[in-house]
Amino acid sequence: MPTPAPPIPAAPPSGATEHCRDVTRQHSQTFYLGSQFFPLRERRAVWAVYAACREGDDCVDERTGKDAEQALAAWWDRVQAAYAGRPAPDPISQALAWAVAHWPVPLSAFEELHEGLRTDLQAHPYRNMDDLILYCRRVAGVVGFMVAPICGYRGGERTLYAALRLGQAMQLTNILRDVGEDLERGRVYLPDTLLREYGVTRPMLERGHVTPEYRALMRHLSALARDWYAEGRMGIPCLNGSARLAVQTAARSYEGILDDLARGDFDNFRRRAHVSGTRKLLMLPQAWWELRLAGSVGV
């Protein structure tokens, strides 16, 4: 018989969640800002989940070829070991094992994330919108499935679908922000069918030409992302307590990237759309007021 896994402590491992906090703050100021509205214990679990996802993402974004494949495989082994209660000694594995032992974060969500990250290693073609939607689901939408159990929620599958949509909206926002950066990695996430429909070619993208046709394409996909944000926000009042303001704040801040992209005339080749820290703070009253109108501020 296999030796049983050691019990997971009630408190997070010393220093592990603080490391995950620092990873979150370094890589996503928006996610970090939203996390501040969670109670401390849930906040630490959210940091652990974010850091584990980020670590997988870095495997395919910061490495190439065989090195990236091996790094991603090792990351997936660590995730599975954390779920089995036998985490590797690194702080992210330790924190993730603690989080998934205390909240029902589904391993299937990490499985989908793993599949999505594998497509980045395979130079997967995006022929149509179905390909893009599936990618957005796998690499970000399923993060909603990870965070919702930590938040606590009512509404069952309807709320989980809204969480999925919110994650997809954020990933599509990333794609629109990072067209130029992704091209440098040899990646184009814009579907072939849409490129043809709007008269945009791969050589035009590689030259960084912001043509009227390209702006029209960006407006089309920005509108789709906003539709997904609207669908995702429908589930926020179903979250428990202060998680509502946490998620609402992150969503509003992330959607603000689309506003900055439009202000920059959709030039995502020479500038990176962003939302400043000051602007994010100014969005807090709006986020709070929207939840109040929905009758569910939760704090």
ZATI-831337 format. One line per 3 residues: number of its first residue (from 0); their letters; for each residue x, y, z of C-alpha. Coordinates in Angstrom, 3 decimals, padded with zeros to 6 digits, always signed. Each point is the difference from the previous one (the first is absolute). Layout:
BEGIN
NUM = A = X/Y/Z; ...
This chain:
BEGIN
0 = MPT = +000.000/+000.000/+000.000; +001.233/+003.528/-000.753; +001.023/+002.101/+002.953
3 = PAP = -002.824/+002.443/+000.830; +000.692/+003.643/-000.690; +000.853/+002.093/+003.067
6 = PIP = -002.882/+002.172/+001.281; -000.252/+003.504/-001.429; +000.242/+002.619/+002.781
9 = AAP = -002.965/+002.263/+000.727; +002.224/+003.071/-000.367; +001.911/+000.658/-003.230
12 = PSG = +003.714/-000.900/+000.009; +002.180/+002.770/+001.368; +001.209/+002.281/-002.769
15 = ATE = -001.703/-001.956/-002.810; -003.076/+002.156/-000.425; +002.087/+003.140/+000.440
18 = HCR = +002.076/-001.165/-002.961; -003.219/-000.524/-001.979; -001.138/+003.468/+001.044
21 = DVT = +003.199/+001.474/-001.408; -000.425/-001.945/-003.263; -003.555/+001.314/-000.305
24 = RQH = +000.998/+003.579/+000.723; +002.913/-000.155/-002.454; -001.900/-001.501/-002.913
27 = SQT = -003.544/+001.356/+000.346; -000.645/+003.220/+001.868; -003.663/-000.327/-001.012
30 = FYL = -000.440/-003.482/+001.492; +001.966/+001.065/+003.064; -002.196/+003.059/+000.555
33 = GSQ = -003.138/-002.131/-000.177; +001.471/-002.556/+002.400; +000.314/+002.632/+002.724
36 = FFP = -003.765/-000.130/+000.578; -000.006/-003.707/+000.917; +000.252/-001.065/+003.643
39 = LRE = +003.606/-000.891/+000.842; -000.337/-003.779/-000.195; -001.828/+000.058/-003.354
42 = RRA = +002.406/+002.656/-001.261; +002.920/-002.335/+000.622; -001.764/-002.818/-001.855
45 = VWA = -000.667/+002.271/-002.973; +003.667/+001.015/-000.069; +001.003/-003.670/+000.020
48 = VYA = -002.270/-000.810/-002.945; +001.146/+003.061/-001.957; +003.689/-000.760/+000.596
51 = ACR = -000.437/-003.625/-001.104; -001.726/+001.125/-003.207; +002.644/+002.635/-000.583
54 = EGD = +002.776/-002.529/+000.418; -001.530/-002.161/-002.739; -000.400/+003.008/-002.267
57 = DCV = +003.642/+000.969/+000.495; +001.068/-003.477/-001.152; -001.268/+000.724/-003.508
60 = DER = +000.629/+003.758/-000.126; +003.531/+000.167/+001.356; +001.438/-003.170/-001.558
63 = TGK = +000.108/-001.551/-003.437; +000.174/-003.407/-001.636; +000.848/-003.059/+002.052
66 = DAE = +000.810/+002.095/+003.043; -003.553/+001.371/+000.035; -001.529/-003.465/-000.469
69 = QAL = +002.001/-001.423/+002.893; -000.783/+002.968/+002.243; -003.734/-000.287/-000.697
72 = AAW = +000.034/-003.763/+000.634; +001.825/+000.554/+003.302; -002.508/+002.705/+000.969
75 = WDR = -002.907/-002.356/-000.688; +001.656/-002.694/+002.130; +000.303/+002.485/+002.854
78 = VQA = -003.652/+001.021/-000.277; -001.142/-003.628/+000.132; +002.307/-000.696/+002.937
81 = AYA = -001.457/+002.984/+001.868; -003.505/-001.382/-000.519; +001.158/-003.391/+001.240
84 = GRP = +001.220/+001.629/+003.217; +003.641/-000.591/-000.867; +001.168/+003.448/-001.126
87 = APD = +003.512/+000.734/-001.186; +002.043/+002.112/+002.437; -000.326/+003.230/-001.997
90 = PIS = -002.297/+002.687/+001.502; -002.572/+000.006/-002.824; -000.531/-003.756/+000.252
93 = QAL = -000.251/+000.227/+003.774; -002.535/+002.822/-000.133; -002.052/-001.693/-002.727
96 = AWA = -000.160/-003.265/+001.977; -001.281/+001.935/+003.012; -002.611/+001.853/-002.084
99 = VAH = -001.421/-003.035/-001.818; -000.130/-001.965/+003.264; -002.321/+002.615/+001.512
102 = WPV = -002.091/+001.122/-002.983; -001.506/-002.176/-002.769; +002.088/+001.485/-002.824
105 = PLS = -000.496/-002.511/-002.845; +003.052/-001.727/-001.421; -001.895/-000.131/-003.312
108 = AFE = +000.433/+003.777/-000.287; +003.777/-000.393/+000.213; -000.229/-002.828/-002.548
111 = ELH = -001.675/+002.386/-002.445; +002.592/+002.663/+000.734; +002.735/-002.533/-000.725
114 = EGL = -001.602/-000.846/-003.353; -000.288/+003.670/-000.866; +003.648/+000.653/+000.799
117 = RTD = +001.001/-002.995/-002.117; -001.612/+001.667/-003.034; +002.462/+002.881/+000.373
120 = LQA = +002.860/-002.471/-000.346; -001.525/-001.585/-003.099; -000.429/+003.207/-002.037
123 = HPY = -003.698/-000.801/-000.121; -001.817/+001.762/-002.873; -003.070/+002.085/+000.835
126 = RNM = -002.183/-000.596/-003.022; -003.289/+001.336/+001.336; -001.724/+001.449/+003.027
129 = DDL = -000.644/-003.441/+001.488; +003.772/-000.522/+000.242; +000.480/+003.358/+001.701
132 = ILY = -002.905/-000.501/+002.416; +001.318/-003.423/+001.026; +003.466/+001.445/+000.602
135 = CRR = -001.435/+002.829/+002.125; -001.939/-002.574/+001.992; +002.969/-002.236/+000.644
138 = VAG = +002.641/+002.539/+000.958; -002.179/+002.448/+001.946; -003.691/-000.852/+000.067
141 = VVG = +000.610/-003.017/+002.204; +001.712/+002.245/+002.550; -003.551/+001.017/+000.862
144 = FMV = -000.667/-003.628/+000.926; +003.051/+000.138/+002.288; -000.877/+003.247/+001.751
147 = API = -003.776/-000.468/+000.392; +000.311/-002.799/+002.614; +002.337/+002.219/+002.020
150 = CGY = -002.476/+002.881/-000.206; -002.987/-002.159/+000.834; -003.042/+000.454/-002.201
153 = RGG = -003.618/-000.832/-000.646; -001.734/-000.507/-003.322; +001.748/-003.206/-001.020
156 = ERT = +000.944/-000.438/-003.648; -001.360/+003.403/-000.955; +002.489/+001.718/+002.285
159 = LYA = +002.857/-002.205/-001.196; -000.858/+000.856/-003.617; +000.202/+003.705/+000.890
162 = ALR = +003.389/-000.591/+001.650; +001.156/-001.770/-003.161; -001.147/+002.912/-002.164
165 = LGQ = +001.814/+002.493/+002.197; +003.256/-001.916/-000.347; -000.469/-000.248/-003.755
168 = AMQ = -000.594/+003.749/-000.185; +003.252/+000.652/+001.837; +001.933/-002.330/-002.290
171 = LTN = -001.444/+001.589/-003.135; +001.025/+003.351/+001.477; +003.530/-001.366/+000.423
174 = ILR = +000.048/-001.150/-003.614; -001.115/+003.401/-001.294; +002.532/+001.793/+002.190
177 = DVG = +002.891/-002.282/-000.979; -000.291/-000.432/-003.788; +003.436/+001.517/-000.553
180 = EDL = +001.679/-001.916/+002.818; -001.547/-003.282/-001.131; +001.226/+000.557/-003.550
183 = ERG = +003.544/+000.186/+001.363; -000.566/-003.522/+001.364; -001.355/-001.148/-003.362
186 = RVY = -003.571/-000.190/+001.303; -003.171/+001.402/-001.546; -003.212/-000.622/+001.906
189 = LPD = -002.215/+002.018/-002.366; -002.117/-002.566/-001.905; +000.647/-000.469/-003.719
192 = TLL = -003.692/+000.410/-000.798; -000.115/+003.431/+001.647; +003.253/+001.103/-001.604
195 = REY = -001.447/-000.826/-003.425; -003.340/+001.611/+000.830; +001.667/+003.279/+000.955
198 = GVT = +002.668/-000.070/-002.711; +002.962/-000.342/+002.371; +002.956/-002.193/-000.999
201 = RPM = +002.878/-001.523/+001.962; +002.556/+002.233/-001.824; -002.038/+003.056/+001.029
204 = LER = +000.151/-001.147/+003.602; +003.734/-000.615/-000.198; +000.531/+003.504/-001.385
207 = GHV = -002.013/+001.418/+002.879; -002.373/+001.915/-002.241; -003.002/+001.402/+001.880
210 = TPE = -002.310/+000.325/-002.990; -003.728/+000.858/-000.007; -000.659/-003.703/-000.620
213 = YRA = +002.109/-000.966/+003.006; -001.760/+002.516/+002.232; -003.348/-001.425/-001.089
216 = LMR = +001.196/-003.484/+000.940; +001.178/+001.239/+003.406; -003.358/+001.723/+000.595
219 = HLS = -001.818/-003.220/-000.860; +002.012/-002.104/+002.451; -000.078/+002.717/+002.675
222 = ALA = -003.802/-000.003/-000.245; -000.020/-003.779/+000.413; +002.210/+000.285/+003.084
225 = RDW = -002.375/+002.609/+001.456; -002.943/-002.318/-000.623; +001.845/-002.713/+001.922
228 = YAE = +000.733/+002.428/+002.857; -003.717/+000.825/+000.157; -000.895/-003.697/+000.152
231 = GRM = +002.659/-000.621/+002.620; -001.158/+002.837/+002.245; -003.454/-001.591/+000.156
234 = GIP = +001.451/-002.652/+002.298; +001.846/+002.315/+002.392; -003.010/+000.649/+002.296
237 = CLN = -000.174/-003.796/+000.512; +003.444/-000.049/+001.636; +000.299/+000.062/+003.767
240 = GSA = +000.752/+003.101/+002.027; +002.996/+002.152/-000.849; +000.907/-002.262/-002.930
243 = RLA = -002.560/+001.993/-001.981; +001.950/+003.238/+000.275; +003.287/-001.851/-000.570
246 = VQT = -001.128/-001.474/-003.314; -001.910/+003.119/-001.075; +003.102/+002.127/+000.573
249 = AAR = +002.253/-002.344/-001.974; -002.505/-000.221/-002.856; -000.500/+003.760/-000.276
252 = SYE = +003.738/+000.636/+000.123; +000.696/-002.583/-002.675; -002.736/+001.287/-002.272
255 = GIL = +001.671/+003.386/+000.300; +002.827/-001.392/-002.161; -002.461/-000.014/-002.909
258 = DDL = -000.706/+003.689/+000.632; +003.711/+000.815/-000.122; +000.427/-002.085/-003.143
261 = ARG = -002.693/+002.080/-001.695; +001.557/+003.245/+001.278; +003.248/-001.086/-001.655
264 = DFD = -001.842/-000.418/-003.318; +000.467/-003.795/+000.254; +003.758/+000.182/-000.484
267 = NFR = +000.979/-003.151/+001.871; +003.260/-000.348/-001.936; +001.903/+002.979/+001.438
270 = RRA = -001.763/+000.534/+003.339; -001.411/-002.249/+002.707; -003.448/+001.003/+001.179
273 = HVS = -000.248/+000.148/+003.771; -001.913/+001.499/+002.899; +002.056/+002.077/+002.423
276 = GTR = -000.128/-000.626/+003.723; -001.708/+003.346/+000.526; -002.670/-000.808/-002.568
279 = KLL = -000.618/-003.385/+001.605; -000.565/+001.664/+003.356; -002.404/+002.453/-001.618
282 = MLP = -001.973/-002.980/-001.309; -000.665/-001.296/+003.526; -002.981/+002.291/+000.680
285 = QAW = -001.537/-001.031/-003.323; +000.450/-003.682/+000.841; -001.515/+000.512/+003.456
288 = WEL = -002.932/+002.007/-001.388; -000.789/-002.599/-002.662; -000.172/-002.687/+002.658
291 = RLA = -002.180/+002.207/+002.172; -002.405/+000.496/-002.899; -000.076/-003.768/-000.359
294 = GSV = -000.900/-000.137/+003.696; +003.073/-002.016/+000.942; +003.119/+001.866/+001.071
297 = GV = +001.045/-002.764/+002.380; +002.295/+001.988/+002.284
